[in-house]
Amino acid sequence: MPKSKDDVQRIAVAPDDACIMLGIGKTKLFDLLKKQKLHSVKIGRARRITVASILRLLHGEAA
């Protein structure tokens, strides 16, 4: 059991964090989402980008 939130490996990140991870801007991020190159989920009003889809994109695999 994780002792703090820093011990938890995240499986989804906020759009701002995804932009930082990929080194792109928000416009490009949302373009990738629209083209279904990245997968996201809505949790209430919050959108989260799955880390798995970020890794697939970086490895050249389909979302």
PDB file of N, CA, C and O in Angstrom:
ATOM      1  N   MET A   1       0.840  -1.181   0.000  1.00  0.00           N
ATOM      2  CA  MET A   1       0.000   0.000   0.000  1.00  0.00           C
ATOM      3  C   MET A   1       0.886   1.246   0.000  1.00  0.00           C
ATOM      4  O   MET A   1       1.786   1.364   0.831  1.00  0.00           O
ATOM      5  N   PRO A   2       0.637   2.179  -0.928  1.00  0.00           N
ATOM      6  CA  PRO A   2       1.437   3.411  -0.973  1.00  0.00           C
ATOM      7  C   PRO A   2       1.306   4.208   0.315  1.00  0.00           C
ATOM      8  O   PRO A   2       0.234   4.279   0.915  1.00  0.00           O
ATOM      9  N   LYS A   3       2.412   4.802   0.724  1.00  0.00           N
ATOM     10  CA  LYS A   3       2.410   5.592   1.954  1.00  0.00           C
ATOM     11  C   LYS A   3       2.061   7.052   1.692  1.00  0.00           C
ATOM     12  O   LYS A   3       1.610   7.751   2.599  1.00  0.00           O
ATOM     13  N   SER A   4       2.264   7.519   0.461  1.00  0.00           N
ATOM     14  CA  SER A   4       1.899   8.884   0.101  1.00  0.00           C
ATOM     15  C   SER A   4       1.529   8.928  -1.368  1.00  0.00           C
ATOM     16  O   SER A   4       1.755   7.966  -2.101  1.00  0.00           O
ATOM     17  N   LYS A   5       0.953  10.057  -1.804  1.00  0.00           N
ATOM     18  CA  LYS A   5       0.568  10.162  -3.209  1.00  0.00           C
ATOM     19  C   LYS A   5       1.774  10.128  -4.137  1.00  0.00           C
ATOM     20  O   LYS A   5       1.629   9.803  -5.315  1.00  0.00           O
ATOM     21  N   ASP A   6       2.957  10.455  -3.637  1.00  0.00           N
ATOM     22  CA  ASP A   6       4.172  10.391  -4.448  1.00  0.00           C
ATOM     23  C   ASP A   6       4.589   8.950  -4.734  1.00  0.00           C
ATOM     24  O   ASP A   6       5.356   8.703  -5.665  1.00  0.00           O
ATOM     25  N   ASP A   7       4.091   7.997  -3.945  1.00  0.00           N
ATOM     26  CA  ASP A   7       4.418   6.582  -4.126  1.00  0.00           C
ATOM     27  C   ASP A   7       3.502   5.898  -5.140  1.00  0.00           C
ATOM     28  O   ASP A   7       3.713   4.733  -5.477  1.00  0.00           O
ATOM     29  N   VAL A   8       2.492   6.611  -5.625  1.00  0.00           N
ATOM     30  CA  VAL A   8       1.513   6.031  -6.543  1.00  0.00           C
ATOM     31  C   VAL A   8       1.942   6.301  -7.979  1.00  0.00           C
ATOM     32  O   VAL A   8       2.261   7.433  -8.341  1.00  0.00           O
ATOM     33  N   GLN A   9       1.946   5.250  -8.792  1.00  0.00           N
ATOM     34  CA  GLN A   9       2.238   5.425 -10.213  1.00  0.00           C
ATOM     35  C   GLN A   9       0.931   5.788 -10.903  1.00  0.00           C
ATOM     36  O   GLN A   9      -0.033   5.024 -10.861  1.00  0.00           O
ATOM     37  N   ARG A  10       0.902   6.942 -11.531  1.00  0.00           N
ATOM     38  CA  ARG A  10      -0.317   7.441 -12.159  1.00  0.00           C
ATOM     39  C   ARG A  10      -0.588   6.715 -13.473  1.00  0.00           C
ATOM     40  O   ARG A  10       0.331   6.436 -14.243  1.00  0.00           O
ATOM     41  N   ILE A  11      -1.867   6.413 -13.720  1.00  0.00           N
ATOM     42  CA  ILE A  11      -2.247   5.768 -14.970  1.00  0.00           C
ATOM     43  C   ILE A  11      -2.931   6.746 -15.917  1.00  0.00           C
ATOM     44  O   ILE A  11      -3.167   6.424 -17.082  1.00  0.00           O
ATOM     45  N   ALA A  12      -3.249   7.933 -15.424  1.00  0.00           N
ATOM     46  CA  ALA A  12      -3.840   8.985 -16.247  1.00  0.00           C
ATOM     47  C   ALA A  12      -3.385  10.328 -15.697  1.00  0.00           C
ATOM     48  O   ALA A  12      -3.195  10.494 -14.492  1.00  0.00           O
ATOM     49  N   VAL A  13      -3.212  11.294 -16.615  1.00  0.00           N
ATOM     50  CA  VAL A  13      -2.705  12.604 -16.219  1.00  0.00           C
ATOM     51  C   VAL A  13      -3.587  13.705 -16.795  1.00  0.00           C
ATOM     52  O   VAL A  13      -4.304  13.493 -17.774  1.00  0.00           O
ATOM     53  N   ALA A  14      -3.529  14.868 -16.185  1.00  0.00           N
ATOM     54  CA  ALA A  14      -4.255  16.031 -16.669  1.00  0.00           C
ATOM     55  C   ALA A  14      -3.661  16.484 -18.002  1.00  0.00           C
ATOM     56  O   ALA A  14      -2.493  16.213 -18.282  1.00  0.00           O
ATOM     57  N   PRO A  15      -4.450  17.168 -18.821  1.00  0.00           N
ATOM     58  CA  PRO A  15      -3.926  17.645 -20.112  1.00  0.00           C
ATOM     59  C   PRO A  15      -2.636  18.455 -19.990  1.00  0.00           C
ATOM     60  O   PRO A  15      -1.731  18.284 -20.807  1.00  0.00           O
ATOM     61  N   ASP A  16      -2.530  19.324 -19.000  1.00  0.00           N
ATOM     62  CA  ASP A  16      -1.299  20.106 -18.823  1.00  0.00           C
ATOM     63  C   ASP A  16      -0.093  19.194 -18.594  1.00  0.00           C
ATOM     64  O   ASP A  16       0.988  19.439 -19.130  1.00  0.00           O
ATOM     65  N   ASP A  17      -0.282  18.149 -17.799  1.00  0.00           N
ATOM     66  CA  ASP A  17       0.814  17.205 -17.540  1.00  0.00           C
ATOM     67  C   ASP A  17       1.164  16.410 -18.796  1.00  0.00           C
ATOM     68  O   ASP A  17       2.336  16.139 -19.057  1.00  0.00           O
ATOM     69  N   ALA A  18       0.139  16.036 -19.577  1.00  0.00           N
ATOM     70  CA  ALA A  18       0.387  15.304 -20.822  1.00  0.00           C
ATOM     71  C   ALA A  18       1.188  16.173 -21.798  1.00  0.00           C
ATOM     72  O   ALA A  18       2.072  15.678 -22.496  1.00  0.00           O
ATOM     73  N   CYS A  19       0.872  17.466 -21.839  1.00  0.00           N
ATOM     74  CA  CYS A  19       1.617  18.392 -22.701  1.00  0.00           C
ATOM     75  C   CYS A  19       3.085  18.432 -22.298  1.00  0.00           C
ATOM     76  O   CYS A  19       3.972  18.409 -23.151  1.00  0.00           O
ATOM     77  N   ILE A  20       3.330  18.492 -21.007  1.00  0.00           N
ATOM     78  CA  ILE A  20       4.707  18.523 -20.515  1.00  0.00           C
ATOM     79  C   ILE A  20       5.421  17.215 -20.850  1.00  0.00           C
ATOM     80  O   ILE A  20       6.570  17.225 -21.292  1.00  0.00           O
ATOM     81  N   MET A  21       4.738  16.095 -20.637  1.00  0.00           N
ATOM     82  CA  MET A  21       5.337  14.791 -20.910  1.00  0.00           C
ATOM     83  C   MET A  21       5.725  14.652 -22.383  1.00  0.00           C
ATOM     84  O   MET A  21       6.767  14.085 -22.710  1.00  0.00           O
ATOM     85  N   LEU A  22       4.871  15.177 -23.267  1.00  0.00           N
ATOM     86  CA  LEU A  22       5.097  15.036 -24.701  1.00  0.00           C
ATOM     87  C   LEU A  22       5.887  16.196 -25.303  1.00  0.00           C
ATOM     88  O   LEU A  22       6.387  16.095 -26.423  1.00  0.00           O
ATOM     89  N   GLY A  23       5.998  17.288 -24.565  1.00  0.00           N
ATOM     90  CA  GLY A  23       6.711  18.451 -25.089  1.00  0.00           C
ATOM     91  C   GLY A  23       5.942  19.171 -26.184  1.00  0.00           C
ATOM     92  O   GLY A  23       6.532  19.701 -27.126  1.00  0.00           O
ATOM     93  N   ILE A  24       4.607  19.185 -26.051  1.00  0.00           N
ATOM     94  CA  ILE A  24       3.755  19.834 -27.049  1.00  0.00           C
ATOM     95  C   ILE A  24       2.814  20.816 -26.355  1.00  0.00           C
ATOM     96  O   ILE A  24       2.707  20.830 -25.129  1.00  0.00           O
ATOM     97  N   GLY A  25       2.141  21.627 -27.146  1.00  0.00           N
ATOM     98  CA  GLY A  25       1.175  22.574 -26.615  1.00  0.00           C
ATOM     99  C   GLY A  25      -0.215  21.967 -26.533  1.00  0.00           C
ATOM    100  O   GLY A  25      -0.463  20.868 -27.029  1.00  0.00           O
ATOM    101  N   LYS A  26      -1.121  22.709 -25.892  1.00  0.00           N
ATOM    102  CA  LYS A  26      -2.491  22.211 -25.720  1.00  0.00           C
ATOM    103  C   LYS A  26      -3.227  22.044 -27.045  1.00  0.00           C
ATOM    104  O   LYS A  26      -4.010  21.108 -27.206  1.00  0.00           O
ATOM    105  N   THR A  27      -2.983  22.943 -27.989  1.00  0.00           N
ATOM    106  CA  THR A  27      -3.657  22.832 -29.288  1.00  0.00           C
ATOM    107  C   THR A  27      -3.306  21.505 -29.953  1.00  0.00           C
ATOM    108  O   THR A  27      -4.190  20.811 -30.455  1.00  0.00           O
ATOM    109  N   LYS A  28      -2.031  21.151 -29.961  1.00  0.00           N
ATOM    110  CA  LYS A  28      -1.593  19.880 -30.556  1.00  0.00           C
ATOM    111  C   LYS A  28      -2.152  18.697 -29.774  1.00  0.00           C
ATOM    112  O   LYS A  28      -2.564  17.702 -30.371  1.00  0.00           O
ATOM    113  N   LEU A  29      -2.171  18.792 -28.442  1.00  0.00           N
ATOM    114  CA  LEU A  29      -2.713  17.713 -27.615  1.00  0.00           C
ATOM    115  C   LEU A  29      -4.168  17.439 -27.966  1.00  0.00           C
ATOM    116  O   LEU A  29      -4.559  16.290 -28.171  1.00  0.00           O
ATOM    117  N   PHE A  30      -4.971  18.502 -28.034  1.00  0.00           N
ATOM    118  CA  PHE A  30      -6.388  18.307 -28.325  1.00  0.00           C
ATOM    119  C   PHE A  30      -6.610  17.881 -29.774  1.00  0.00           C
ATOM    120  O   PHE A  30      -7.609  17.226 -30.072  1.00  0.00           O
ATOM    121  N   ASP A  31      -5.698  18.239 -30.680  1.00  0.00           N
ATOM    122  CA  ASP A  31      -5.742  17.738 -32.045  1.00  0.00           C
ATOM    123  C   ASP A  31      -5.500  16.227 -32.056  1.00  0.00           C
ATOM    124  O   ASP A  31      -6.186  15.492 -32.766  1.00  0.00           O
ATOM    125  N   LEU A  32      -4.525  15.768 -31.271  1.00  0.00           N
ATOM    126  CA  LEU A  32      -4.255  14.326 -31.164  1.00  0.00           C
ATOM    127  C   LEU A  32      -5.442  13.584 -30.566  1.00  0.00           C
ATOM    128  O   LEU A  32      -5.744  12.465 -30.982  1.00  0.00           O
ATOM    129  N   LEU A  33      -6.118  14.191 -29.595  1.00  0.00           N
ATOM    130  CA  LEU A  33      -7.313  13.572 -29.016  1.00  0.00           C
ATOM    131  C   LEU A  33      -8.427  13.489 -30.060  1.00  0.00           C
ATOM    132  O   LEU A  33      -9.095  12.462 -30.184  1.00  0.00           O
ATOM    133  N   LYS A  34      -8.619  14.567 -30.802  1.00  0.00           N
ATOM    134  CA  LYS A  34      -9.672  14.603 -31.826  1.00  0.00           C
ATOM    135  C   LYS A  34      -9.424  13.548 -32.899  1.00  0.00           C
ATOM    136  O   LYS A  34     -10.363  12.918 -33.385  1.00  0.00           O
ATOM    137  N   LYS A  35      -8.154  13.357 -33.268  1.00  0.00           N
ATOM    138  CA  LYS A  35      -7.783  12.370 -34.284  1.00  0.00           C
ATOM    139  C   LYS A  35      -7.675  10.960 -33.710  1.00  0.00           C
ATOM    140  O   LYS A  35      -7.315  10.021 -34.419  1.00  0.00           O
ATOM    141  N   GLN A  36      -7.988  10.818 -32.425  1.00  0.00           N
ATOM    142  CA  GLN A  36      -7.958   9.543 -31.700  1.00  0.00           C
ATOM    143  C   GLN A  36      -6.577   8.904 -31.696  1.00  0.00           C
ATOM    144  O   GLN A  36      -6.452   7.680 -31.731  1.00  0.00           O
ATOM    145  N   LYS A  37      -5.535   9.743 -31.652  1.00  0.00           N
ATOM    146  CA  LYS A  37      -4.161   9.263 -31.496  1.00  0.00           C
ATOM    147  C   LYS A  37      -3.831   9.094 -30.015  1.00  0.00           C
ATOM    148  O   LYS A  37      -2.909   8.364 -29.653  1.00  0.00           O
ATOM    149  N   LEU A  38      -4.596   9.776 -29.166  1.00  0.00           N
ATOM    150  CA  LEU A  38      -4.493   9.650 -27.707  1.00  0.00           C
ATOM    151  C   LEU A  38      -5.871   9.320 -27.162  1.00  0.00           C
ATOM    152  O   LEU A  38      -6.888   9.698 -27.742  1.00  0.00           O
ATOM    153  N   HIS A  39      -5.895   8.615 -26.046  1.00  0.00           N
ATOM    154  CA  HIS A  39      -7.154   8.250 -25.400  1.00  0.00           C
ATOM    155  C   HIS A  39      -7.297   9.041 -24.105  1.00  0.00           C
ATOM    156  O   HIS A  39      -6.342   9.194 -23.343  1.00  0.00           O
ATOM    157  N   SER A  40      -8.509   9.539 -23.874  1.00  0.00           N
ATOM    158  CA  SER A  40      -8.775  10.249 -22.626  1.00  0.00           C
ATOM    159  C   SER A  40     -10.085   9.763 -22.034  1.00  0.00           C
ATOM    160  O   SER A  40     -10.902   9.137 -22.710  1.00  0.00           O
ATOM    161  N   VAL A  41     -10.265  10.064 -20.767  1.00  0.00           N
ATOM    162  CA  VAL A  41     -11.506   9.756 -20.066  1.00  0.00           C
ATOM    163  C   VAL A  41     -11.964  11.012 -19.334  1.00  0.00           C
ATOM    164  O   VAL A  41     -11.154  11.850 -18.937  1.00  0.00           O
ATOM    165  N   LYS A  42     -13.263  11.120 -19.166  1.00  0.00           N
ATOM    166  CA  LYS A  42     -13.812  12.213 -18.376  1.00  0.00           C
ATOM    167  C   LYS A  42     -14.216  11.648 -17.020  1.00  0.00           C
ATOM    168  O   LYS A  42     -14.899  10.628 -16.935  1.00  0.00           O
ATOM    169  N   ILE A  43     -13.784  12.323 -15.972  1.00  0.00           N
ATOM    170  CA  ILE A  43     -14.166  11.970 -14.607  1.00  0.00           C
ATOM    171  C   ILE A  43     -14.815  13.228 -14.040  1.00  0.00           C
ATOM    172  O   ILE A  43     -14.134  14.168 -13.632  1.00  0.00           O
ATOM    173  N   GLY A  44     -16.131  13.224 -14.023  1.00  0.00           N
ATOM    174  CA  GLY A  44     -16.828  14.461 -13.686  1.00  0.00           C
ATOM    175  C   GLY A  44     -16.538  15.481 -14.774  1.00  0.00           C
ATOM    176  O   GLY A  44     -16.756  15.214 -15.955  1.00  0.00           O
ATOM    177  N   ARG A  45     -16.046  16.652 -14.377  1.00  0.00           N
ATOM    178  CA  ARG A  45     -15.678  17.678 -15.356  1.00  0.00           C
ATOM    179  C   ARG A  45     -14.212  17.600 -15.764  1.00  0.00           C
ATOM    180  O   ARG A  45     -13.775  18.335 -16.649  1.00  0.00           O
ATOM    181  N   ALA A  46     -13.465  16.729 -15.137  1.00  0.00           N
ATOM    182  CA  ALA A  46     -12.029  16.627 -15.397  1.00  0.00           C
ATOM    183  C   ALA A  46     -11.743  15.650 -16.538  1.00  0.00           C
ATOM    184  O   ALA A  46     -12.317  14.563 -16.593  1.00  0.00           O
ATOM    185  N   ARG A  47     -10.859  16.043 -17.437  1.00  0.00           N
ATOM    186  CA  ARG A  47     -10.389  15.156 -18.501  1.00  0.00           C
ATOM    187  C   ARG A  47      -9.020  14.637 -18.122  1.00  0.00           C
ATOM    188  O   ARG A  47      -8.170  15.399 -17.661  1.00  0.00           O
ATOM    189  N   ARG A  48      -8.798  13.343 -18.311  1.00  0.00           N
ATOM    190  CA  ARG A  48      -7.507  12.728 -18.030  1.00  0.00           C
ATOM    191  C   ARG A  48      -7.054  11.941 -19.248  1.00  0.00           C
ATOM    192  O   ARG A  48      -7.839  11.234 -19.880  1.00  0.00           O
ATOM    193  N   ILE A  49      -5.779  12.076 -19.563  1.00  0.00           N
ATOM    194  CA  ILE A  49      -5.164  11.377 -20.686  1.00  0.00           C
ATOM    195  C   ILE A  49      -4.475  10.137 -20.115  1.00  0.00           C
ATOM    196  O   ILE A  49      -3.715  10.235 -19.152  1.00  0.00           O
ATOM    197  N   THR A  50      -4.740   8.981 -20.705  1.00  0.00           N
ATOM    198  CA  THR A  50      -4.123   7.769 -20.163  1.00  0.00           C
ATOM    199  C   THR A  50      -2.636   7.731 -20.515  1.00  0.00           C
ATOM    200  O   THR A  50      -2.235   8.049 -21.635  1.00  0.00           O
ATOM    201  N   VAL A  51      -1.846   7.339 -19.546  1.00  0.00           N
ATOM    202  CA  VAL A  51      -0.403   7.217 -19.744  1.00  0.00           C
ATOM    203  C   VAL A  51      -0.126   6.131 -20.782  1.00  0.00           C
ATOM    204  O   VAL A  51       0.814   6.250 -21.568  1.00  0.00           O
ATOM    205  N   ALA A  52      -0.931   5.082 -20.787  1.00  0.00           N
ATOM    206  CA  ALA A  52      -0.754   4.005 -21.767  1.00  0.00           C
ATOM    207  C   ALA A  52      -0.869   4.540 -23.193  1.00  0.00           C
ATOM    208  O   ALA A  52      -0.104   4.136 -24.069  1.00  0.00           O
ATOM    209  N   SER A  53      -1.824   5.450 -23.433  1.00  0.00           N
ATOM    210  CA  SER A  53      -1.971   5.984 -24.789  1.00  0.00           C
ATOM    211  C   SER A  53      -0.808   6.910 -25.145  1.00  0.00           C
ATOM    212  O   SER A  53      -0.415   6.987 -26.309  1.00  0.00           O
ATOM    213  N   ILE A  54      -0.257   7.608 -24.162  1.00  0.00           N
ATOM    214  CA  ILE A  54       0.927   8.441 -24.399  1.00  0.00           C
ATOM    215  C   ILE A  54       2.099   7.551 -24.808  1.00  0.00           C
ATOM    216  O   ILE A  54       2.815   7.862 -25.760  1.00  0.00           O
ATOM    217  N   LEU A  55       2.290   6.457 -24.098  1.00  0.00           N
ATOM    218  CA  LEU A  55       3.377   5.530 -24.428  1.00  0.00           C
ATOM    219  C   LEU A  55       3.194   4.893 -25.790  1.00  0.00           C
ATOM    220  O   LEU A  55       4.159   4.741 -26.539  1.00  0.00           O
ATOM    221  N   ARG A  56       1.945   4.511 -26.126  1.00  0.00           N
ATOM    222  CA  ARG A  56       1.667   3.937 -27.455  1.00  0.00           C
ATOM    223  C   ARG A  56       1.993   4.944 -28.552  1.00  0.00           C
ATOM    224  O   ARG A  56       2.579   4.585 -29.574  1.00  0.00           O
ATOM    225  N   LEU A  57       1.612   6.212 -28.341  1.00  0.00           N
ATOM    226  CA  LEU A  57       1.903   7.255 -29.319  1.00  0.00           C
ATOM    227  C   LEU A  57       3.405   7.387 -29.524  1.00  0.00           C
ATOM    228  O   LEU A  57       3.873   7.483 -30.659  1.00  0.00           O
ATOM    229  N   LEU A  58       4.150   7.393 -28.449  1.00  0.00           N
ATOM    230  CA  LEU A  58       5.598   7.542 -28.539  1.00  0.00           C
ATOM    231  C   LEU A  58       6.278   6.343 -29.190  1.00  0.00           C
ATOM    232  O   LEU A  58       7.351   6.473 -29.779  1.00  0.00           O
ATOM    233  N   HIS A  59       5.645   5.172 -29.080  1.00  0.00           N
ATOM    234  CA  HIS A  59       6.206   3.961 -29.686  1.00  0.00           C
ATOM    235  C   HIS A  59       5.670   3.732 -31.089  1.00  0.00           C
ATOM    236  O   HIS A  59       5.992   2.727 -31.722  1.00  0.00           O
ATOM    237  N   GLY A  60       4.845   4.669 -31.584  1.00  0.00           N
ATOM    238  CA  GLY A  60       4.325   4.574 -32.946  1.00  0.00           C
ATOM    239  C   GLY A  60       3.204   3.590 -33.135  1.00  0.00           C
ATOM    240  O   GLY A  60       2.934   3.169 -34.260  1.00  0.00           O
ATOM    241  N   GLU A  61       2.541   3.212 -32.057  1.00  0.00           N
ATOM    242  CA  GLU A  61       1.437   2.266 -32.135  1.00  0.00           C
ATOM    243  C   GLU A  61       0.122   3.018 -32.201  1.00  0.00           C
ATOM    244  O   GLU A  61       0.054   4.186 -31.816  1.00  0.00           O
ATOM    245  N   ALA A  62      -0.909   2.370 -32.677  1.00  0.00           N
ATOM    246  CA  ALA A  62      -2.242   2.983 -32.752  1.00  0.00           C
ATOM    247  C   ALA A  62      -2.817   3.152 -31.355  1.00  0.00           C
ATOM    248  O   ALA A  62      -2.537   2.364 -30.451  1.00  0.00           O
ATOM    249  N   ALA A  63      -3.627   4.197 -31.195  1.00  0.00           N
ATOM    250  CA  ALA A  63      -4.281   4.445 -29.904  1.00  0.00           C
ATOM    251  C   ALA A  63      -5.322   3.412 -29.715  1.00  0.00           C
ATOM    252  O   ALA A  63      -6.013   3.410 -28.696  1.00  0.00           O
TER     253      ALA A  63
END
